[in-house]
Amino acid sequence: MKVARRLLRNLAGSLGILGALGIVTVGLPAIDRAIPAVRPVAAGVPYPVGAGVTVVPPPGAMVDVTQTRPSGERGTVLFLIGPVRYAIVVTPFDGDLAAAAARLERKITEVRGYQITGTQLGVSTVGGLHGIQGGYMAPGRGGRYAVFLTGGLSIEVTVAGSHPEFGGLAAAVEASTRSITVVEAA
């Protein structure tokens, strides 16, 4: 009798563990797939990137929440405007603007097939941040980059898409980049 009870208890416990594993391995991924990774953002409203940095996304932009990580010291946001990828990365940085631009260029050219094109130009935001911008390309894709420094932070902007799609959205993305602002902590 005691052996039978023990067997029933072990069987019930095993079935409970098996059920929990089933929920974790089948149920949670199904819920994850049901929640969209790309979500619309409010038009004309500053979006928090991280570390007090905000940006007004271009019209029609969607945010990829799987690639977006705001926090108090750093942050990343990935906007999708049709097939164009528009990313902003904020990280602590203690070098000068030329070093920040060189670091971003290295990141770009470390991707196979990507190369920097043209010359760097100065760029400013409406809020008074001064930076450097340039272009890059890969087979079938083109892009722009910009980097700004403020208060020990580097703000890196990269935009990439195929040539026809990117060209049609360039003005909206440039206006968005000029809207980057650093909000002072209270």
C-alpha positions as CSV (number, residue, x, y, z in Angstrom):
1,M,0.0,0.0,0.0
2,K,2.8,2.4,0.9
3,V,4.6,1.6,-2.3
4,A,1.5,2.2,-4.4
5,R,1.0,5.6,-2.7
6,R,4.6,6.6,-3.3
7,L,4.3,5.5,-7.0
8,L,1.1,7.6,-7.4
9,R,2.8,10.6,-5.7
10,N,5.9,10.2,-7.9
11,L,3.7,9.8,-11.0
12,A,1.7,13.0,-10.1
13,G,4.9,14.9,-9.5
14,S,6.4,13.7,-12.7
15,L,3.3,14.7,-14.7
16,G,3.3,18.1,-13.0
17,I,6.9,18.7,-14.0
18,L,6.2,17.4,-17.6
19,G,3.2,19.8,-17.8
20,A,5.4,22.7,-16.7
21,L,8.1,21.8,-19.2
22,G,5.4,21.6,-21.9
23,I,4.2,25.1,-21.1
24,V,7.7,26.5,-21.1
25,T,8.8,24.8,-24.3
26,V,5.6,25.1,-26.3
27,G,3.4,27.7,-24.7
28,L,5.8,30.5,-24.1
29,P,7.3,30.5,-27.6
30,A,3.7,30.5,-29.0
31,I,2.9,33.5,-26.9
32,D,6.1,35.2,-28.0
33,R,5.3,34.6,-31.7
34,A,1.8,36.0,-31.1
35,I,3.2,39.4,-29.8
36,P,4.5,41.5,-32.7
37,A,8.1,42.6,-32.5
38,V,7.5,45.7,-34.6
39,R,5.1,48.3,-33.2
40,P,4.0,51.7,-34.4
41,V,5.3,54.8,-32.7
42,A,3.4,58.0,-32.1
43,A,3.9,60.6,-34.8
44,G,5.7,63.8,-33.7
45,V,6.4,62.6,-30.2
46,P,10.0,62.3,-28.8
47,Y,10.9,58.7,-28.3
48,P,13.3,57.8,-25.4
49,V,16.5,56.2,-26.7
50,G,18.3,56.0,-23.4
51,A,20.6,58.0,-21.1
52,G,18.3,61.0,-21.5
53,V,18.5,61.1,-25.3
54,T,15.3,61.4,-27.3
55,V,14.5,61.5,-31.0
56,V,11.3,62.3,-32.9
57,P,10.9,59.3,-35.3
58,P,10.2,59.8,-39.0
59,P,6.5,59.7,-40.1
60,G,5.4,56.1,-40.5
61,A,8.2,54.6,-38.4
62,M,7.8,51.4,-36.5
63,V,10.0,50.4,-33.6
64,D,11.5,46.9,-33.4
65,V,11.1,46.2,-29.7
66,T,13.5,43.2,-29.9
67,Q,16.4,45.5,-30.8
68,T,15.4,48.4,-28.6
69,R,17.0,48.7,-25.1
70,P,16.6,52.1,-23.3
71,S,18.4,52.5,-19.9
72,G,19.7,55.2,-17.7
73,E,23.4,55.0,-18.9
74,R,23.0,53.9,-22.5
75,G,20.3,52.9,-25.0
76,T,19.5,51.5,-28.4
77,V,16.5,52.0,-30.6
78,L,15.8,50.5,-34.0
79,F,13.2,52.1,-36.2
80,L,11.9,50.5,-39.4
81,I,10.5,52.8,-42.1
82,G,9.4,50.3,-44.7
83,P,12.6,48.4,-45.7
84,V,14.9,51.1,-44.3
85,R,16.6,50.5,-40.9
86,Y,17.3,53.5,-38.7
87,A,19.3,52.8,-35.6
88,I,20.4,55.1,-32.8
89,V,22.9,53.8,-30.1
90,V,23.9,55.8,-27.0
91,T,26.9,54.7,-25.1
92,P,29.4,56.2,-22.6
93,F,32.4,57.6,-24.4
94,D,35.4,59.6,-23.2
95,G,37.2,60.4,-26.5
96,D,36.8,63.3,-28.8
97,L,34.4,63.6,-31.8
98,A,37.0,62.3,-34.3
99,A,37.6,59.2,-32.2
100,A,33.9,58.6,-31.9
101,A,33.5,58.9,-35.7
102,A,36.5,56.5,-36.3
103,R,34.9,54.0,-33.9
104,L,31.6,54.1,-35.8
105,E,33.3,53.8,-39.1
106,R,35.2,50.7,-37.8
107,K,31.9,49.2,-36.7
108,I,30.4,49.8,-40.2
109,T,33.4,48.4,-42.2
110,E,33.7,45.3,-39.9
111,V,30.6,44.1,-41.7
112,R,31.6,42.2,-44.7
113,G,31.1,44.2,-48.0
114,Y,30.5,47.5,-46.3
115,Q,32.7,50.5,-47.0
116,I,32.8,54.2,-46.2
117,T,32.1,56.5,-49.1
118,G,32.8,60.2,-49.7
119,T,34.0,62.6,-47.1
120,Q,32.8,63.4,-43.6
121,L,30.7,66.6,-43.1
122,G,29.6,68.5,-40.0
123,V,26.1,68.1,-38.8
124,S,24.1,69.7,-36.1
125,T,20.8,69.0,-34.3
126,V,18.1,71.5,-33.6
127,G,19.0,71.3,-29.9
128,G,22.6,72.3,-30.6
129,L,24.5,69.0,-30.7
130,H,27.4,69.1,-33.2
131,G,28.6,66.0,-34.9
132,I,30.1,64.3,-38.0
133,Q,28.1,62.5,-40.7
134,G,29.1,60.4,-43.7
135,G,28.0,57.7,-46.0
136,Y,28.6,54.0,-46.6
137,M,27.6,51.3,-49.0
138,A,27.5,47.6,-49.6
139,P,26.3,45.7,-52.7
140,G,22.7,46.8,-53.3
141,R,22.5,48.9,-50.1
142,G,23.4,52.4,-49.1
143,G,23.5,54.2,-45.9
144,R,24.3,57.3,-43.9
145,Y,25.9,57.6,-40.5
146,A,26.3,60.4,-37.9
147,V,27.9,60.6,-34.5
148,F,27.4,63.2,-31.8
149,L,29.1,63.7,-28.4
150,T,27.5,65.2,-25.3
151,G,28.3,64.9,-21.6
152,G,30.4,61.7,-21.9
153,L,28.0,60.1,-24.3
154,S,28.4,59.0,-27.9
155,I,25.2,59.1,-30.0
156,E,25.7,56.9,-33.1
157,V,23.1,57.0,-35.9
158,T,23.1,54.6,-38.8
159,V,20.5,54.4,-41.6
160,A,20.6,51.7,-44.3
161,G,18.3,50.5,-47.1
162,S,18.4,49.7,-50.8
163,H,19.1,52.7,-53.0
164,P,15.6,53.5,-54.3
165,E,13.8,53.1,-50.9
166,F,16.5,54.9,-48.9
167,G,16.6,57.9,-51.3
168,G,12.8,58.5,-50.9
169,L,13.1,58.6,-47.1
170,A,16.4,60.4,-46.7
171,A,14.8,63.8,-45.9
172,A,12.5,62.4,-43.2
173,V,15.3,60.5,-41.6
174,E,17.6,63.5,-41.7
175,A,14.9,65.6,-40.0
176,S,14.5,63.0,-37.4
177,T,18.3,62.9,-36.8
178,R,18.3,66.7,-36.3
179,S,15.6,66.2,-33.6
180,I,17.9,64.3,-31.3
181,T,17.9,66.0,-27.9
182,V,19.5,65.3,-24.6
183,V,17.0,65.8,-21.7
184,E,18.7,67.0,-18.6
185,A,17.9,64.9,-15.4
186,A,15.8,66.7,-12.9
